[in-house]
Amino acid sequence: MSNPTAAMIVIGDEILSGRTRDSNMHYLAGQLTEAGIDLKEVRVVGDERGTIIAAVQAMSQAYDYVFTSGGIGPTHDDITADCIAASFDASIDVRDDARAILAEHYAKSGTELNTARLRMARIPEGADLIDNPVSAAPGFRLENVHVMAGVPSVFQAMVASVLPTLTGGAPLISKTLRIERGEGDIAGPLGALAEEYPLLSMGSYPFQKDGKYGAHIVIRGNVEEDIDAALVKLQAAFA
Amino acid sequence: MSNPTAAMIVIGDEILSGRTRDSNMHYLAGQLTEAGIDLKEVRVVGDERGTIIAAVQAMSQAYDYVFTSGGIGPTHDDITADCIAASFDASIDVRDDARAILAEHYAKSGTELNTARLRMARIPEGADLIDNPVSAAPGFRLENVHVMAGVPSVFQAMVASVLPTLTGGAPLISKTLRIERGEGDIAGPLGALAEEYPLLSMGSYPFQKDGKYGAHIVIRGNVEEDIDAALVKLQAAFA
């Protein structure tokens, strides 16, 4: 049986302009792999309503789980929640449960819950809230789309809230063999091995360091015995 | 007149599994912004023929320039060149000009130009080669798609080879104002300012450091006078 599939949508002009270096993709990729969920595709899009809605609709249909990061703050360029609602023809407004969370949070610091902050309580009808232990303003899940913040500490906390609710598969096992030979010498035996083990995924990642050439060969799969057997054969080919 | 648009396709299972952290997206984003080319979308896909072809075809039609990274090495999982050819119904085979480059490079070190290494001379018919001063094996451009290596040092060298061939627009100017107020207090005045200057893009990026809350407000556009005027108004709102 194959693992559940997932996609991610990273939302924000600041990533595409090169101002901010996204770190949420790499974090989520590692977490999903550990959980046995195969991340199949990531799209990075700007703060543009049409582009966001098109990406959400396409990926929500194509994959079991979708995760978004970014665009759920209080400012005018935070349009993710409204785009998600529009993607599923759901209505959206300030919701009492989300407003109560914000009200309690801001009361502690005597901060006014003004119109801008109330934007963060705009939640589509039918969505479940995602807990935000860092800064209170919740994410949410609508259908199979999990909407989370872009700030890495908040994103990571929300991923931790979400992971236990997902159905994972067999965790992907990954083993690496370092071979100090040019990638062009490794390619032949590696290709033959890949044909022999069609259920394993084999990747070659070349390095060049201190005048030494070589590649890290990574073999991934769900059955550890097969991975180990393939590694032994690969090692023997370069002994 | 609006700037030329661009998209990027990052190709590689190792990015989606979380094994490797991509750095090429951030690098290209910065280079394109400096050149006045607007990066509108990035897709990260695995080493899967159907997915790669679909992404190439969609983005090649939607944007002025497309850039890919990854999947042009000598191993069996390097399928990018064949996918690009298939995307445009072009034939592909080992090409004499690319073979000559590899032959000269490997002759220097007395390395055999074997079948695997010859894969790197597979270039679609009608493509122009992209110079690779780091490790010789060339990238190529077919139609508006620029195919480059995934190894960051090679990718960056290829970007340097490609940039002078592109038609840029007005470089995006970006200025930042640091405001030590909660983002929820900034949102109102910032939203009004964004309406007043529809040609400028204004983003708010909150921070929380050493107990201080605030946001970096980034105003981007092509006309420096407008950006400066907007910054003065924003500053006045929080004086």
Interface residues (C-beta under 8 A of the other chain):
Chain A: G12 D13 E14 I15 L16 S17 G18 R19 T20 R21 D22 M25 H26 Y27 L28 A29 G30 Q31 L32 T33 D38 L39 K40 E41 V42 R43 V44 V45 G46 D47 T51 G73 P74 T75 H76 D77 T111 E112 N114 T115 A116 R117 R119 M120 S135 V151 L172 S174 G182 E183 G184 D185 I186 A187 G188 L190 G191 A194 S201 M202 G203 S204 Y205 P206 Q208 V218 R220
Chain B: G12 D13 E14 I15 L16 S17 G18 R19 T20 R21 D22 M25 H26 Y27 L28 A29 G30 Q31 L32 T33 D38 L39 K40 E41 V42 R43 V44 V45 G46 D47 T51 G73 P74 T75 H76 D77 T111 E112 N114 T115 A116 R117 R119 M120 S135 V151 L172 S174 G182 E183 G184 D185 I186 A187 G188 L190 G191 A194 S201 M202 G203 S204 Y205 P206 Q208 V218 R220
